[in-house]
Amino acid sequence: MTEPAFLTTTRASYDAVATDAAERWKDELAGRPLDRAVLATFAELVLTAGGEPVADIGCGTGRVTGHLHGLGVDVFGIDLSPGMLTIARRDHPGLRFDVGSMTALDVPDAALAGLVAYYSTIHIPDELLPQVFAEFHRVLAPGGHALLAFQVGDEPLRLSEAWGHEISLVAYRRRPEQVSALLTAAGLPVHAHAGREADAGERTPHAYLLARKPLADG
């Protein structure tokens, strides 16, 4: 089966910038207190429920994966880009990182206590987002939590260059109420949300959504 073009270009783009991205983003969470608070809330929800494992979907260089691991979460990473995962494995030895796509996860049904999609659904075209959220629903166990983070807006950002590398990326900005409605339609109602305005050097506000698969699904 032919791979969708956006997956091919997204993989190639992140492979090209992997080394630079790792250096640029390595300490980013240290300066993001709201992000750390949201991740801590997610970790507490998962740990209180006694659940494991958790998947960091679209994990990139593994900075969120490693942070969650430091909070006591049994977490592994999945990413489209082998180049990004090479760095993730280097920087987080002992953690598991798998190559894969959120459009068709190589994860059994109801296998996860939680999943994180931290600025990774931004590269999924609008028409495929329901399919991705259906995958999230499939792999989460009843009562499992999902945390999404993304930039807020109405128009996609198209990138052709980053850190001196030629790339081809589309980053979809979305409204929290739009994403929340799609999650609910997929059987993952949102129970908490947060947001922040753009920091210096950023183009848009940011949104964080916590959703949960009902204990009694259906």
N, CA and C atoms as a LAMMPS dump frame, in Angstrom:
ITEM: TIMESTEP
0
ITEM: NUMBER OF ATOMS
654
ITEM: BOX BOUNDS ff ff ff
-5.0000000000000000e+02 5.0000000000000000e+02
-5.0000000000000000e+02 5.0000000000000000e+02
-5.0000000000000000e+02 5.0000000000000000e+02
ITEM: ATOMS id mol type element x y z
1 1 1 N 0.833 -1.191 0
2 1 2 C 0 0 0
3 1 3 C 0.876 1.252 0
4 2 1 N 0.578 2.201 -0.877
5 2 2 C 1.371 3.409 -0.985
6 2 3 C 1.176 4.3 0.236
7 3 1 N 2.27 4.79 0.779
8 3 2 C 2.213 5.669 1.944
9 3 3 C 1.712 7.048 1.53
10 4 1 N 0.847 7.658 2.314
11 4 2 C 0.427 9.023 2.022
12 4 3 C 1.633 9.958 1.937
13 5 1 N 1.568 10.905 1.016
14 5 2 C 2.704 11.793 0.765
15 5 3 C 3.089 12.598 2.004
16 6 1 N 2.118 12.992 2.814
17 6 2 C 2.454 13.826 3.979
18 6 3 C 3.303 13.064 4.991
19 7 1 N 3.113 11.737 5.088
20 7 2 C 3.956 10.956 5.989
21 7 3 C 5.39 10.904 5.486
22 8 1 N 5.549 10.736 4.186
23 8 2 C 6.89 10.674 3.595
24 8 3 C 7.639 11.985 3.795
25 9 1 N 6.976 13.104 3.52
26 9 2 C 7.646 14.393 3.654
27 9 3 C 7.877 14.773 5.116
28 10 1 N 6.955 14.396 5.988
29 10 2 C 7.145 14.686 7.414
30 10 3 C 8.332 13.907 7.961
31 11 1 N 8.417 12.633 7.617
32 11 2 C 9.552 11.806 8.063
33 11 3 C 10.873 12.382 7.567
34 12 1 N 10.938 12.69 6.281
35 12 2 C 12.178 13.204 5.702
36 12 3 C 12.578 14.538 6.322
37 13 1 N 11.586 15.375 6.602
38 13 2 C 11.876 16.688 7.183
39 13 3 C 12.459 16.55 8.581
40 14 1 N 11.859 15.689 9.407
41 14 2 C 12.366 15.523 10.768
42 14 3 C 13.687 14.761 10.8
43 15 1 N 13.889 13.858 9.864
44 15 2 C 15.206 13.219 9.76
45 15 3 C 16.281 14.274 9.483
46 16 1 N 15.945 15.233 8.62
47 16 2 C 16.917 16.255 8.221
48 16 3 C 17.308 17.173 9.367
49 17 1 N 16.359 17.467 10.252
50 17 2 C 16.632 18.46 11.312
51 17 3 C 16.858 17.827 12.68
52 18 1 N 16.947 16.503 12.75
53 18 2 C 16.968 15.816 14.044
54 18 3 C 18.064 16.331 14.971
55 19 1 N 19.273 16.453 14.486
56 19 2 C 20.379 16.882 15.344
57 19 3 C 20.157 18.301 15.851
58 20 1 N 19.736 19.19 14.966
59 20 2 C 19.506 20.581 15.359
60 20 3 C 18.328 20.695 16.317
61 21 1 N 17.269 19.936 16.061
62 21 2 C 16.093 19.975 16.926
63 21 3 C 16.434 19.495 18.325
64 22 1 N 17.235 18.449 18.412
65 22 2 C 17.614 17.926 19.722
66 22 3 C 18.35 18.978 20.537
67 23 1 N 19.235 19.717 19.908
68 23 2 C 19.993 20.756 20.606
69 23 3 C 19.086 21.922 20.99
70 24 1 N 18.194 22.3 20.088
71 24 2 C 17.313 23.451 20.33
72 24 3 C 16.279 23.163 21.426
73 25 1 N 15.765 21.951 21.452
74 25 2 C 14.652 21.628 22.344
75 25 3 C 15.063 20.948 23.64
76 26 1 N 16.348 20.65 23.834
77 26 2 C 16.74 19.766 24.929
78 26 3 C 16.347 20.307 26.305
79 27 1 N 16.38 21.623 26.48
80 27 2 C 16.056 22.197 27.791
81 27 3 C 14.743 22.977 27.768
82 28 1 N 13.919 22.758 26.747
83 28 2 C 12.726 23.578 26.578
84 28 3 C 11.756 23.435 27.748
85 29 1 N 11.556 22.235 28.251
86 29 2 C 10.606 22.041 29.349
87 29 3 C 11.027 22.771 30.619
88 30 1 N 12.311 22.995 30.783
89 30 2 C 12.79 23.7 31.981
90 30 3 C 12.22 25.112 32.056
91 31 1 N 11.936 25.7 30.91
92 31 2 C 11.383 27.049 30.874
93 31 3 C 9.897 27.096 30.633
94 32 1 N 9.204 25.958 30.765
95 32 2 C 7.772 25.884 30.495
96 32 3 C 7.041 25.335 31.726
97 33 1 N 6.792 26.167 32.738
98 33 2 C 6.15 25.659 33.955
99 33 3 C 4.751 25.116 33.718
100 34 1 N 3.98 25.724 32.803
101 34 2 C 2.642 25.195 32.549
102 34 3 C 2.712 23.818 31.912
103 35 1 N 3.629 23.635 30.974
104 35 2 C 3.798 22.317 30.352
105 35 3 C 4.147 21.269 31.4
106 36 1 N 5.062 21.617 32.294
107 36 2 C 5.442 20.66 33.331
108 36 3 C 4.266 20.342 34.242
109 37 1 N 3.448 21.35 34.527
110 37 2 C 2.276 21.115 35.382
111 37 3 C 1.265 20.211 34.693
112 38 1 N 1.048 20.429 33.399
113 38 2 C 0.105 19.591 32.649
114 38 3 C 0.613 18.155 32.589
115 39 1 N 1.905 17.992 32.322
116 39 2 C 2.475 16.643 32.265
117 39 3 C 2.43 15.972 33.634
118 40 1 N 2.649 16.739 34.701
119 40 2 C 2.57 16.173 36.046
120 40 3 C 1.147 15.73 36.372
121 41 1 N 0.169 16.51 35.937
122 41 2 C -1.23 16.122 36.153
123 41 3 C -1.549 14.835 35.425
124 42 1 N -1.125 14.743 34.17
125 42 2 C -1.334 13.525 33.396
126 42 3 C -0.676 12.331 34.09
127 43 1 N 0.572 12.514 34.51
128 43 2 C 1.29 11.419 35.168
129 43 3 C 0.571 10.968 36.43
130 44 1 N 0.076 11.924 37.222
131 44 2 C -0.624 11.567 38.454
132 44 3 C -1.907 10.801 38.163
133 45 1 N -2.63 11.227 37.13
134 45 2 C -3.863 10.526 36.763
135 45 3 C -3.58 9.069 36.401
136 46 1 N -2.541 8.867 35.596
137 46 2 C -2.199 7.51 35.16
138 46 3 C -1.707 6.671 36.339
139 47 1 N -0.834 7.254 37.158
140 47 2 C -0.265 6.501 38.271
141 47 3 C -1.308 6.19 39.336
142 48 1 N -2.218 7.13 39.584
143 48 2 C -3.265 6.895 40.572
144 48 3 C -4.164 5.748 40.159
145 49 1 N -4.383 5.638 38.848
146 49 2 C -5.211 4.546 38.332
147 49 3 C -4.458 3.218 38.328
148 50 1 N -3.168 3.267 38.615
149 50 2 C -2.371 2.046 38.659
150 50 3 C -2.059 1.474 37.302
151 51 1 N -2.185 2.324 36.281
152 51 2 C -2.077 1.813 34.914
153 51 3 C -0.707 1.946 34.302
154 52 1 N -0.421 1.068 33.384
155 52 2 C 0.764 1.107 32.547
156 52 3 C 0.539 0.165 31.374
157 53 1 N 1.199 0.382 30.283
158 53 2 C 2.155 1.444 29.999
159 53 3 C 1.485 2.674 29.373
160 54 1 N 2.333 3.662 29.099
161 54 2 C 1.913 4.89 28.424
162 54 3 C 2.757 5.051 27.164
163 55 1 N 2.133 5.502 26.091
164 55 2 C 2.851 5.756 24.842
165 55 3 C 2.941 7.253 24.592
166 56 1 N 4.146 7.715 24.283
167 56 2 C 4.379 9.092 23.838
168 56 3 C 4.407 9.035 22.308
169 57 1 N 3.299 9.441 21.703
170 57 2 C 3.103 9.241 20.263
171 57 3 C 3.539 10.492 19.509
172 58 1 N 4.503 10.307 18.621
173 58 2 C 5.152 11.449 17.988
174 58 3 C 6.176 12.038 18.94
175 59 1 N 6.984 11.155 19.522
176 59 2 C 7.861 11.52 20.648
177 59 3 C 9.082 12.312 20.239
178 60 1 N 9.43 12.322 18.944
179 60 2 C 10.61 13.056 18.505
180 60 3 C 11.868 12.568 19.198
181 61 1 N 12.609 13.51 19.774
182 61 2 C 13.876 13.165 20.424
183 61 3 C 13.693 12.644 21.844
184 62 1 N 12.454 12.466 22.278
185 62 2 C 12.189 11.804 23.545
186 62 3 C 12.213 12.694 24.769
187 63 1 N 12.134 14.028 24.585
188 63 2 C 12.219 14.904 25.758
189 63 3 C 11.017 14.723 26.689
190 64 1 N 9.798 14.569 26.117
191 64 2 C 8.619 14.346 26.958
192 64 3 C 8.623 12.922 27.507
193 65 1 N 9.047 11.979 26.696
194 65 2 C 9.164 10.59 27.158
195 65 3 C 10.057 10.517 28.388
196 66 1 N 11.222 11.138 28.288
197 66 2 C 12.153 11.131 29.409
198 66 3 C 11.605 11.851 30.625
199 67 1 N 10.892 12.952 30.403
200 67 2 C 10.312 13.698 31.522
201 67 3 C 9.266 12.859 32.251
202 68 1 N 8.403 12.19 31.492
203 68 2 C 7.387 11.335 32.117
204 68 3 C 8.03 10.171 32.863
205 69 1 N 9.069 9.613 32.291
206 69 2 C 9.797 8.539 32.973
207 69 3 C 10.329 9.035 34.32
208 70 1 N 10.831 10.26 34.341
209 70 2 C 11.324 10.839 35.579
210 70 3 C 10.234 11.06 36.613
211 71 1 N 8.976 11.129 36.157
212 71 2 C 7.839 11.263 37.069
213 71 3 C 7.298 9.91 37.515
214 72 1 N 7.963 8.829 37.1
215 72 2 C 7.572 7.501 37.54
216 72 3 C 6.652 6.756 36.601
217 73 1 N 6.441 7.305 35.4
218 73 2 C 5.531 6.675 34.442
219 73 3 C 6.274 5.622 33.624
220 74 1 N 5.633 4.479 33.428
221 74 2 C 6.159 3.424 32.548
222 74 3 C 5.806 3.811 31.123
223 75 1 N 6.735 4.465 30.418
224 75 2 C 6.428 5.109 29.149
225 75 3 C 7.391 4.647 28.068
226 76 1 N 6.885 4.567 26.852
227 76 2 C 7.728 4.328 25.683
228 76 3 C 7.327 5.303 24.591
229 77 1 N 8.215 5.497 23.611
230 77 2 C 7.976 6.467 22.557
231 77 3 C 7.75 5.827 21.207
232 78 1 N 6.952 6.493 20.39
233 78 2 C 6.7 6.101 19.007
234 78 3 C 6.882 7.34 18.142
235 79 1 N 7.623 7.213 17.048
236 79 2 C 7.784 8.353 16.152
237 79 3 C 7.988 7.872 14.724
238 80 1 N 7.599 8.74 13.796
239 80 2 C 7.71 8.451 12.367
240 80 3 C 9.153 8.513 11.883
241 81 1 N 9.982 9.318 12.554
242 81 2 C 11.325 9.637 12.062
243 81 3 C 12.415 8.78 12.72
244 82 1 N 13.063 7.9 11.951
245 82 2 C 14.187 7.142 12.514
246 82 3 C 15.308 8.043 12.997
247 83 1 N 15.516 9.178 12.318
248 83 2 C 16.567 10.099 12.736
249 83 3 C 16.319 10.674 14.114
250 84 1 N 15.079 11.044 14.391
251 84 2 C 14.743 11.562 15.715
252 84 3 C 14.897 10.474 16.773
253 85 1 N 14.529 9.239 16.423
254 85 2 C 14.604 8.158 17.401
255 85 3 C 16.047 7.747 17.689
256 86 1 N 16.934 7.923 16.733
257 86 2 C 18.349 7.665 16.999
258 86 3 C 18.843 8.54 18.139
259 87 1 N 18.428 9.789 18.133
260 87 2 C 18.82 10.713 19.193
261 87 3 C 18.088 10.388 20.488
262 88 1 N 16.798 10.032 20.393
263 88 2 C 16.041 9.66 21.594
264 88 3 C 16.706 8.495 22.309
265 89 1 N 17.133 7.492 21.561
266 89 2 C 17.773 6.326 22.174
267 89 3 C 19.124 6.689 22.769
268 90 1 N 19.83 7.603 22.112
269 90 2 C 21.121 8.064 22.645
270 90 3 C 20.947 8.831 23.953
271 91 1 N 19.956 9.716 23.976
272 91 2 C 19.78 10.604 25.132
273 91 3 C 19.005 9.963 26.28
274 92 1 N 18.266 8.9 25.972
275 92 2 C 17.45 8.247 26.999
276 92 3 C 17.672 6.73 26.951
277 93 1 N 18.891 6.303 27.229
278 93 2 C 19.186 4.868 27.183
279 93 3 C 18.345 4.118 28.201
280 94 1 N 17.899 2.949 27.799
281 94 2 C 17.062 2.151 28.68
282 94 3 C 15.59 2.33 28.426
283 95 1 N 15.204 3.405 27.744
284 95 2 C 13.808 3.586 27.368
285 95 3 C 13.57 3.002 25.977
286 96 1 N 12.352 2.602 25.739
287 96 2 C 11.975 1.972 24.466
288 96 3 C 11.445 3.023 23.495
289 97 1 N 11.923 2.967 22.26
290 97 2 C 11.457 3.862 21.203
291 97 3 C 11.23 3.042 19.931
292 98 1 N 10.025 3.153 19.378
293 98 2 C 9.64 2.394 18.198
294 98 3 C 9.321 3.335 17.038
295 99 1 N 9.69 2.92 15.829
296 99 2 C 9.277 3.641 14.626
297 99 3 C 7.829 3.28 14.319
298 100 1 N 7 4.283 14.064
299 100 2 C 5.6 4.008 13.733
300 100 3 C 4.848 5.286 13.428
301 101 1 N 3.638 5.112 12.933
302 101 2 C 2.779 6.241 12.584
303 101 3 C 1.498 6.196 13.407
304 102 1 N 1.052 7.361 13.863
305 102 2 C -0.194 7.42 14.626
306 102 3 C -1.417 7.13 13.773
307 103 1 N -1.267 7.103 12.452
308 103 2 C -2.396 6.752 11.597
309 103 3 C -2.71 5.263 11.648
310 104 1 N -1.747 4.446 12.075
311 104 2 C -1.955 2.998 12.189
312 104 3 C -0.944 2.466 13.207
313 105 1 N -1.295 2.544 14.47
314 105 2 C -0.377 2.198 15.542
315 105 3 C -0.196 0.687 15.661
316 106 1 N 1.046 0.284 15.821
317 106 2 C 1.351 -1.141 16.038
318 106 3 C 1.259 -1.43 17.53
319 107 1 N 0.054 -1.253 18.063
320 107 2 C -0.218 -1.436 19.488
321 107 3 C -1.518 -2.226 19.603
322 108 1 N -1.581 -3.244 20.453
323 108 2 C -2.82 -4.023 20.587
324 108 3 C -3.972 -3.188 21.118
325 109 1 N -5.172 -3.662 20.883
326 109 2 C -6.368 -3.006 21.399
327 109 3 C -6.302 -2.916 22.932
328 110 1 N -6.731 -1.767 23.461
329 110 2 C -6.883 -1.563 24.911
330 110 3 C -5.615 -1.887 25.698
331 111 1 N -4.447 -1.601 25.092
332 111 2 C -3.184 -1.969 25.726
333 111 3 C -2.569 -0.864 26.573
334 112 1 N -3.047 0.37 26.422
335 112 2 C -2.386 1.508 27.056
336 112 3 C -3.228 2.114 28.173
337 113 1 N -2.564 2.461 29.256
338 113 2 C -3.217 3.206 30.323
339 113 3 C -3.276 4.69 30.008
340 114 1 N -2.431 5.132 29.087
341 114 2 C -2.423 6.533 28.712
342 114 3 C -1.611 6.738 27.447
343 115 1 N -1.845 7.871 26.814
344 115 2 C -1.037 8.257 25.666
345 115 3 C -0.905 9.772 25.639
346 116 1 N 0.226 10.206 25.123
347 116 2 C 0.527 11.623 24.96
348 116 3 C 0.77 11.884 23.481
349 117 1 N 0.137 12.928 22.957
350 117 2 C 0.424 13.41 21.606
351 117 3 C 0.796 14.882 21.755
352 118 1 N 2.065 15.111 22.027
353 118 2 C 2.543 16.442 22.391
354 118 3 C 3.074 17.145 21.153
355 119 1 N 2.258 18.012 20.581
356 119 2 C 2.594 18.726 19.354
357 119 3 C 2.932 17.758 18.222
358 120 1 N 2.235 16.655 18.157
359 120 2 C 2.473 15.688 17.076
360 120 3 C 1.272 15.53 16.149
361 121 1 N 0.056 15.741 16.646
362 121 2 C -1.104 15.691 15.738
363 121 3 C -1.121 16.893 14.804
364 122 1 N -0.235 17.869 15.022
365 122 2 C -0.226 19.085 14.195
366 122 3 C 0.128 18.799 12.744
367 123 1 N 0.716 17.656 12.461
368 123 2 C 1.073 17.338 11.08
369 123 3 C 0.055 16.424 10.391
370 124 1 N -1.039 16.126 11.073
371 124 2 C -2.088 15.287 10.5
372 124 3 C -3.114 16.167 9.788
373 125 1 N -3.367 15.935 8.502
374 125 2 C -4.387 16.728 7.797
375 125 3 C -5.751 16.6 8.471
376 126 1 N -6.56 17.641 8.333
377 126 2 C -7.864 17.679 8.996
378 126 3 C -8.705 16.448 8.705
379 127 1 N -8.694 16.001 7.445
380 127 2 C -9.574 14.902 7.063
381 127 3 C -9.153 13.565 7.679
382 128 1 N -7.895 13.467 8.158
383 128 2 C -7.424 12.221 8.765
384 128 3 C -7.444 12.258 10.29
385 129 1 N -7.748 13.402 10.872
386 129 2 C -7.734 13.498 12.331
387 129 3 C -8.749 12.555 12.989
388 130 1 N -9.972 12.397 12.46
389 130 2 C -10.877 11.414 13.066
390 130 3 C -10.308 9.997 13.066
391 131 1 N -9.59 9.617 12.012
392 131 2 C -8.968 8.292 11.957
393 131 3 C -7.914 8.144 13.051
394 132 1 N -7.12 9.181 13.253
395 132 2 C -6.092 9.143 14.29
396 132 3 C -6.729 9.038 15.673
397 133 1 N -7.774 9.804 15.916
398 133 2 C -8.427 9.739 17.222
399 133 3 C -9.12 8.397 17.436
400 134 1 N -9.589 7.785 16.365
401 134 2 C -10.136 6.43 16.473
402 134 3 C -9.039 5.436 16.876
403 135 1 N -7.831 5.635 16.359
404 135 2 C -6.698 4.805 16.778
405 135 3 C -6.376 5.02 18.256
406 136 1 N -6.405 6.27 18.695
407 136 2 C -6.153 6.549 20.111
408 136 3 C -7.183 5.815 20.979
409 137 1 N -8.438 5.879 20.577
410 137 2 C -9.496 5.187 21.319
411 137 3 C -9.259 3.683 21.336
412 138 1 N -8.844 3.136 20.21
413 138 2 C -8.636 1.684 20.1
414 138 3 C -7.561 1.197 21.055
415 139 1 N -6.437 1.928 21.136
416 139 2 C -5.301 1.421 21.904
417 139 3 C -5.407 1.728 23.398
418 140 1 N -6.279 2.661 23.779
419 140 2 C -6.443 2.97 25.197
420 140 3 C -7.339 1.942 25.882
421 141 1 N -6.943 1.544 27.07
422 141 2 C -7.802 0.702 27.901
423 141 3 C -8.944 1.557 28.441
424 142 1 N -10.072 0.949 28.788
425 142 2 C -11.134 1.713 29.45
426 142 3 C -10.594 2.45 30.675
427 143 1 N -10.924 3.732 30.765
428 143 2 C -10.4 4.567 31.835
429 143 3 C -9.066 5.212 31.513
430 144 1 N -8.485 4.879 30.343
431 144 2 C -7.19 5.433 29.956
432 144 3 C -7.276 6.901 29.574
433 145 1 N -6.189 7.623 29.838
434 145 2 C -6.137 9.066 29.616
435 145 3 C -5.316 9.413 28.37
436 146 1 N -5.728 10.47 27.69
437 146 2 C -4.985 10.998 26.541
438 146 3 C -4.708 12.469 26.775
439 147 1 N -3.473 12.891 26.536
440 147 2 C -3.079 14.288 26.644
441 147 3 C -2.608 14.776 25.29
442 148 1 N -3.222 15.846 24.804
443 148 2 C -2.837 16.458 23.54
444 148 3 C -2.385 17.889 23.788
445 149 1 N -1.338 18.303 23.081
446 149 2 C -0.902 19.696 23.07
447 149 3 C -0.744 20.119 21.615
448 150 1 N -1.14 21.363 21.322
449 150 2 C -1.072 21.848 19.937
450 150 3 C -1.169 23.368 19.925
451 151 1 N -0.791 23.952 18.796
452 151 2 C -0.892 25.389 18.628
453 151 3 C -2.309 25.756 18.18
454 152 1 N -2.758 26.921 18.619
455 152 2 C -4.122 27.377 18.346
456 152 3 C -4.129 28.324 17.149
457 153 1 N -5.086 28.128 16.261
458 153 2 C -5.23 29.015 15.113
459 153 3 C -6.176 28.441 14.093
460 154 1 N -6.281 29.13 12.976
461 154 2 C -7.209 28.728 11.924
462 154 3 C -6.519 28.36 10.618
463 155 1 N -5.296 28.829 10.427
464 155 2 C -4.594 28.599 9.173
465 155 3 C -3.348 27.752 9.407
466 156 1 N -3.065 26.808 8.511
467 156 2 C -1.848 26.001 8.669
468 156 3 C -0.591 26.816 8.401
469 157 1 N 0.489 26.408 9.027
470 157 2 C 1.805 26.989 8.792
471 157 3 C 2.576 26.036 7.887
472 158 1 N 3.111 26.578 6.802
473 158 2 C 3.872 25.764 5.844
474 158 3 C 5.343 26.149 5.939
475 159 1 N 6.171 25.161 6.203
476 159 2 C 7.594 25.396 6.424
477 159 3 C 8.419 24.729 5.324
478 160 1 N 9.348 25.475 4.767
479 160 2 C 10.223 24.937 3.716
480 160 3 C 11.693 24.95 4.127
481 161 1 N 11.975 25.542 5.304
482 161 2 C 13.361 25.618 5.767
483 161 3 C 13.381 25.658 7.285
484 162 1 N 14.356 24.987 7.864
485 162 2 C 14.565 25.043 9.307
486 162 3 C 16.026 24.769 9.607
487 163 1 N 16.646 25.688 10.379
488 163 2 C 18.042 25.541 10.792
489 163 3 C 18.969 25.235 9.607
490 164 1 N 18.679 25.869 8.481
491 164 2 C 19.523 25.697 7.31
492 164 3 C 19.242 24.463 6.477
493 165 1 N 18.204 23.704 6.83
494 165 2 C 17.84 22.492 6.102
495 165 3 C 16.576 22.737 5.28
496 166 1 N 16.546 22.198 4.09
497 166 2 C 15.339 22.253 3.265
498 166 3 C 14.356 21.189 3.762
499 167 1 N 13.151 21.604 4.078
500 167 2 C 12.139 20.675 4.576
501 167 3 C 10.814 20.937 3.87
502 168 1 N 9.843 20.093 4.144
503 168 2 C 8.484 20.279 3.622
504 168 3 C 7.506 19.815 4.695
505 169 1 N 7.082 20.771 5.539
506 169 2 C 6.209 20.458 6.659
507 169 3 C 4.99 21.369 6.652
508 170 1 N 3.854 20.789 6.984
509 170 2 C 2.653 21.568 7.228
510 170 3 C 2.271 21.35 8.687
511 171 1 N 2.124 22.453 9.435
512 171 2 C 1.702 22.396 10.832
513 171 3 C 0.306 22.997 10.931
514 172 1 N -0.659 22.164 11.27
515 172 2 C -2.055 22.602 11.326
516 172 3 C -2.353 23.218 12.679
517 173 1 N -2.778 24.486 12.664
518 173 2 C -3.246 25.154 13.866
519 173 3 C -4.743 24.896 13.997
520 174 1 N -5.208 24.603 15.201
521 174 2 C -6.621 24.26 15.383
522 174 3 C -7.181 24.916 16.634
523 175 1 N -8.486 25.039 16.664
524 175 2 C -9.187 25.586 17.816
525 175 3 C -9.447 24.462 18.83
526 176 1 N -9.261 24.741 20.131
527 176 2 C -9.491 23.704 21.141
528 176 3 C -10.879 23.089 21.06
529 177 1 N -11.908 23.898 20.804
530 177 2 C -13.264 23.359 20.741
531 177 3 C -13.441 22.41 19.549
532 178 1 N -12.707 22.678 18.467
533 178 2 C -12.753 21.791 17.299
534 178 3 C -12.141 20.432 17.638
535 179 1 N -10.958 20.451 18.254
536 179 2 C -10.276 19.207 18.611
537 179 3 C -11.065 18.454 19.673
538 180 1 N -11.607 19.185 20.644
539 180 2 C -12.399 18.556 21.693
540 180 3 C -13.611 17.835 21.113
541 181 1 N -14.28 18.46 20.148
542 181 2 C -15.451 17.831 19.527
543 181 3 C -15.061 16.554 18.8
544 182 1 N -13.924 16.558 18.128
545 182 2 C -13.478 15.366 17.406
546 182 3 C -13.082 14.247 18.369
547 183 1 N -12.435 14.604 19.465
548 183 2 C -12.099 13.597 20.475
549 183 3 C -13.36 12.975 21.062
550 184 1 N -14.333 13.807 21.387
551 184 2 C -15.592 13.303 21.939
552 184 3 C -16.288 12.383 20.955
553 185 1 N -16.297 12.77 19.688
554 185 2 C -16.917 11.939 18.655
555 185 3 C -16.217 10.589 18.53
556 186 1 N -14.917 10.542 18.843
557 186 2 C -14.153 9.295 18.786
558 186 3 C -14.288 8.472 20.062
559 187 1 N -15.092 8.945 21.023
560 187 2 C -15.269 8.212 22.27
561 187 3 C -14.271 8.581 23.338
562 188 1 N -13.654 9.781 23.209
563 188 2 C -12.673 10.243 24.186
564 188 3 C -13.074 11.639 24.676
565 189 1 N -14.09 11.723 25.526
566 189 2 C -14.534 13.04 25.991
567 189 3 C -13.447 13.768 26.779
568 190 1 N -13.358 15.058 26.535
569 190 2 C -12.373 15.903 27.217
570 190 3 C -12.892 16.275 28.608
571 191 1 N -12.047 16.111 29.628
572 191 2 C -12.461 16.44 30.992
573 191 3 C -11.669 17.588 31.588
574 192 1 N -10.636 18.05 30.893
575 192 2 C -9.878 19.201 31.373
576 192 3 C -9.155 19.848 30.201
577 193 1 N -9 21.161 30.286
578 193 2 C -8.247 21.853 29.245
579 193 3 C -7.512 23.034 29.851
580 194 1 N -6.405 23.418 29.217
581 194 2 C -5.618 24.57 29.643
582 194 3 C -5.082 25.255 28.396
583 195 1 N -4.592 26.462 28.575
584 195 2 C -4.04 27.189 27.44
585 195 3 C -3.096 28.264 27.92
586 196 1 N -2.289 28.74 27.009
587 196 2 C -1.399 29.865 27.306
588 196 3 C -1.221 30.701 26.051
589 197 1 N -0.89 31.962 26.253
590 197 2 C -0.604 32.847 25.135
591 197 3 C 0.787 32.565 24.583
592 198 1 N 1.057 33.069 23.398
593 198 2 C 2.356 32.862 22.771
594 198 3 C 3.459 33.544 23.569
595 199 1 N 4.553 32.827 23.771
596 199 2 C 5.744 33.426 24.369
597 199 3 C 6.538 34.171 23.299
598 200 1 N 7.566 34.862 23.717
599 200 2 C 8.435 35.566 22.769
600 200 3 C 8.992 34.594 21.741
601 201 1 N 8.87 34.952 20.483
602 201 2 C 9.373 34.102 19.407
603 201 3 C 8.379 33.097 18.893
604 202 1 N 7.223 32.959 19.55
605 202 2 C 6.182 32.038 19.099
606 202 3 C 5.139 32.789 18.275
607 203 1 N 4.462 32.038 17.409
608 203 2 C 3.496 32.648 16.505
609 203 3 C 2.064 32.594 17.027
610 204 1 N 1.753 31.635 17.895
611 204 2 C 0.357 31.372 18.25
612 204 3 C 0.208 31.032 19.729
613 205 1 N -1.014 31.121 20.253
614 205 2 C -1.293 30.54 21.57
615 205 3 C -1.196 29.007 21.508
616 206 1 N -1.245 28.397 22.691
617 206 2 C -1.12 26.937 22.791
618 206 3 C -2.261 26.38 23.617
619 207 1 N -2.662 25.156 23.3
620 207 2 C -3.764 24.503 24.012
621 207 3 C -3.339 23.117 24.473
622 208 1 N -3.931 22.688 25.606
623 208 2 C -3.676 21.376 26.192
624 208 3 C -5.03 20.764 26.543
625 209 1 N -5.274 19.552 26.076
626 209 2 C -6.534 18.87 26.338
627 209 3 C -6.262 17.518 26.989
628 210 1 N -7.013 17.229 28.052
629 210 2 C -6.972 15.912 28.693
630 210 3 C -8.298 15.216 28.418
631 211 1 N -8.221 14.058 27.798
632 211 2 C -9.416 13.268 27.487
633 211 3 C -9.292 11.9 28.151
634 212 1 N -10.428 11.229 28.278
635 212 2 C -10.427 9.907 28.912
636 212 3 C -11.402 8.977 28.211
637 213 1 N -10.955 7.753 27.992
638 213 2 C -11.856 6.725 27.474
639 213 3 C -12.742 6.238 28.612
640 214 1 N -14.056 6.263 28.448
641 214 2 C -14.937 5.866 29.557
642 214 3 C -14.656 4.449 30.043
643 215 1 N -14.872 4.229 31.325
644 215 2 C -14.702 2.895 31.905
645 215 3 C -15.673 1.899 31.299
646 216 1 N -16.9 2.318 31.102
647 216 2 C -17.898 1.499 30.44
648 216 3 C -18.123 2.083 29.062
649 217 1 N -17.357 1.587 28.072
650 217 2 C -17.393 2.164 26.736
651 217 3 C -18.627 1.683 26
652 218 1 N -19.197 2.608 25.227
653 218 2 C -20.285 2.204 24.384
654 218 3 C -21.537 3.002 24.659
